[in-house]
Amino acid sequence: MKTNPATRLKGFTLIELLTVITVIGILVALLFPMIKKGLVMAQHTGCISNMRAIAGGMSAYAYDNDGKLPAPGWGSGADNWLTANNKMLLPEDVKTGLIWPYMGTIKVYRCPADSPPNPGVYAAIEGVQNNNCYKLSSFCMNGSVIGFGNNNRTGYKPTITGRKRNTLHIDLFSGEDIMFWEADETRIRAGMWWDASNFPHEGMSGRHIKWGSVAMIDGSAEKLSREDYYNNEAPGNIGRTRLWNVPSQFSGNGH
């Protein structure tokens, strides 16, 4: 039986097919920047949320320990906020850290834009320091919580008893003092990554281009522009700032 030509289904011509492909290409080109921007914004939001969770863990630990903050990881010999006695071989080692009981998931220890870790950066850090905190976290704690390890501070010495380091009381700090930030993963040297804390002048990550996440003593978190970080808060030749925040009882300039 012959099919009536009038009722025969027609396929796309080559010109029509090319037209459809062109339209789809234009739509993808128009939508891609919006999708990318949405992804970046989600990563930014997630990073701040994770930092806020860590700050909350810090505050909760202090509440349960007579106001004493968790150790920052300065040097070795004591457990710290991130891990036990600087054991940093696997991401799961965060479960031995002082704030882990208040966390519940290892995802909060890393910025979403740094998850998984940049393989080139990871390999470079690993080549300098095998046991390094970049395996566990994108973030670092401020060494100010133990006066940056200076044993000559009047009335305060960051001693270690067993595996517990003597830290400063949370009430000695201002609520806006910065206690965590995104460490600069491009500074490939052992001093940056061999423990879970740093000096402010050791840098903030540029993964968000213009800003980085920071968390404060009061348990909050926010965006801090990298310009403000490097020009107003972190340089080592300035006085007291939100980053150089050793309490005045032990330091005249916050260092």
C-alpha positions in Angstrom: 0.0 0.0 0.0 1.4 3.3 -1.0 1.6 6.2 1.5 -0.1 9.4 0.5 2.6 12.0 -0.1 0.5 14.6 1.6 0.6 12.7 4.9 4.2 11.6 4.8 6.3 13.0 7.7 9.0 15.3 6.6 12.5 15.2 8.3 14.7 18.2 9.0 16.5 19.6 6.1 20.2 20.3 6.5 19.6 24.1 6.7 16.9 23.6 9.4 19.2 21.3 11.4 22.0 23.8 11.3 19.7 26.6 12.3 18.5 24.6 15.4 22.1 23.8 16.4 23.1 27.5 16.0 20.1 28.6 18.2 21.1 26.1 20.9 24.7 27.2 20.7 23.6 30.8 21.2 21.4 29.9 24.2 24.2 28.0 25.8 26.6 30.9 25.3 24.1 33.3 26.9 23.3 31.0 29.8 26.8 29.7 30.6 28.0 33.0 32.3 24.8 33.0 34.5 25.3 29.3 35.4 29.0 29.9 36.2 28.1 33.0 38.3 25.5 31.0 40.2 28.1 28.2 40.9 30.6 30.7 42.1 28.1 32.4 44.4 27.1 29.0 45.8 30.8 28.3 46.5 31.2 31.6 48.2 28.1 31.0 50.3 29.3 27.5 51.2 32.7 28.8 52.2 31.4 31.3 54.6 28.9 28.8 56.0 31.8 26.3 56.6 33.9 29.0 58.2 30.9 29.9 60.5 30.6 26.3 61.5 34.2 26.1 62.5 33.9 29.4 64.5 30.9 27.9 66.2 32.9 24.8 67.1 35.6 27.1 68.5 33.1 28.9 70.7 31.4 25.7 71.8 34.8 24.3 72.8 35.6 27.4 74.8 32.2 27.2 76.5 32.9 23.6 77.6 36.5 24.4 78.7 36.1 27.3 81.1 36.5 29.8 78.3 39.9 28.6 77.1 40.1 28.5 73.3 41.2 25.4 71.4 44.9 25.3 70.6 45.8 26.6 67.2 48.3 24.0 66.2 51.4 26.2 66.7 54.3 23.8 66.7 53.8 20.2 67.9 53.3 18.2 71.1 49.6 19.2 71.7 46.2 18.5 70.3 44.7 21.4 68.4 41.5 22.6 66.8 42.1 20.6 63.6 43.8 17.3 64.7 45.5 15.4 67.4 49.2 16.2 67.9 49.6 17.5 64.3 48.7 14.1 62.8 47.8 15.2 59.2 47.9 12.3 56.9 44.3 11.7 55.9 41.2 14.0 55.7 39.6 11.8 58.4 42.3 12.9 60.9 40.0 16.0 61.6 38.0 13.6 63.7 40.7 13.7 66.3 40.7 17.5 66.5 39.4 19.4 69.5 36.4 20.9 67.7 35.3 17.7 65.9 32.6 16.8 68.5 30.8 20.0 67.5 31.2 19.5 63.7 29.8 16.2 62.5 31.0 16.3 58.9 34.5 16.7 57.4 33.1 18.8 54.6 33.0 21.9 56.7 36.8 21.9 56.9 37.3 22.8 53.3 36.1 25.6 51.0 33.8 24.3 48.3 35.9 26.0 45.7 38.9 24.0 47.1 37.1 20.6 47.1 38.7 18.5 46.0 42.1 20.2 46.7 43.9 21.6 43.7 46.0 18.6 42.5 49.0 20.8 41.5 49.0 22.7 44.7 48.5 19.5 46.7 51.5 17.8 45.0 53.7 20.8 45.6 52.9 21.1 49.3 53.2 17.3 49.6 56.7 17.5 48.1 57.8 20.0 50.8 55.9 18.6 53.8 54.3 15.2 53.7 52.4 15.6 57.0 50.6 18.8 56.1 47.3 20.5 57.1 46.3 21.2 53.5 45.3 17.5 53.4 42.7 18.3 56.0 41.5 21.9 55.5 41.5 25.0 53.4 41.5 27.1 56.6 44.0 28.0 59.3 43.7 29.4 62.8 45.3 32.6 64.1 48.4 31.9 66.2 47.4 34.9 68.4 45.4 32.5 70.6 48.8 31.6 72.2 50.5 34.9 71.6 52.2 33.4 68.5 54.2 31.1 70.8 56.1 33.9 72.5 57.2 32.7 75.9 58.2 36.1 77.1 54.7 37.6 77.3 54.1 39.0 80.8 51.8 36.8 82.8 51.3 34.3 80.1 53.2 31.3 78.8 51.7 28.9 76.2 52.8 25.8 78.1 51.8 22.2 77.3 50.5 19.8 80.0 50.2 16.3 78.6 48.8 17.0 75.2 46.8 20.1 76.1 48.3 23.5 75.4 47.5 26.5 77.6 45.6 29.0 75.5 44.1 32.4 76.1 40.6 33.0 77.4 37.9 33.8 74.8 36.8 36.9 76.8 40.2 38.5 76.4 39.5 39.1 72.7 37.1 41.4 70.9 34.1 39.8 69.2 35.3 41.1 65.8 38.9 39.7 66.2 39.6 37.3 63.3 40.6 33.8 64.4 40.3 31.8 61.2 40.9 32.6 57.5 41.6 30.9 54.2 45.3 30.1 54.1 47.2 31.0 50.9 47.7 27.6 49.2 50.2 29.1 46.7 52.8 29.7 49.4 54.5 26.3 49.0 56.8 26.0 52.0 56.8 23.8 55.1 56.2 26.7 57.6 52.8 27.4 56.0 51.4 23.9 56.2 53.2 21.9 58.8 50.7 22.9 61.5 47.1 24.3 61.5 47.9 27.9 62.3 49.8 30.8 60.9 50.9 34.4 61.3 48.6 36.9 59.6 51.2 38.1 57.2 51.6 34.5 55.8 48.7 35.3 53.5 45.1 34.7 52.4 44.0 32.5 49.5 43.2 34.1 46.1 40.7 31.3 45.1 37.8 33.8 45.4 39.9 36.5 43.5 38.9 39.6 45.4 38.1 38.4 48.8 38.4 35.5 51.3 36.4 34.1 54.2 37.3 34.9 57.8 35.7 33.9 61.1 35.6 35.8 64.3 35.8 35.2 68.0 32.0 35.8 68.4 31.3 32.8 66.1 30.4 34.8 63.0 31.9 34.7 59.5 32.2 37.2 56.7 33.9 38.1 53.5 37.1 40.2 53.8 38.5 41.8 50.7 42.0 40.7 49.9 42.9 44.4 49.6 41.9 45.1 53.2 43.6 41.9 54.3 47.0 42.8 52.8 46.9 46.6 53.3 45.0 47.1 56.5 44.9 44.0 58.6 47.8 41.6 58.0 51.1 43.5 57.3 53.7 42.7 59.9 54.8 46.3 60.3 51.6 47.7 61.6 50.1 47.8 65.1 47.0 46.1 66.5 44.4 45.0 64.0 41.6 42.4 63.8 44.3 39.9 62.8 47.1 41.0 65.0 45.0 40.7 68.0 47.0 39.3 70.9 45.2 40.8 74.0 46.7 44.0 75.3 47.5 42.3 78.6 50.3 40.5 76.8 51.1 42.7 73.8 51.2 46.4 73.2 50.7 46.1 69.5 48.7 42.9 69.1 51.8 40.9 67.8 
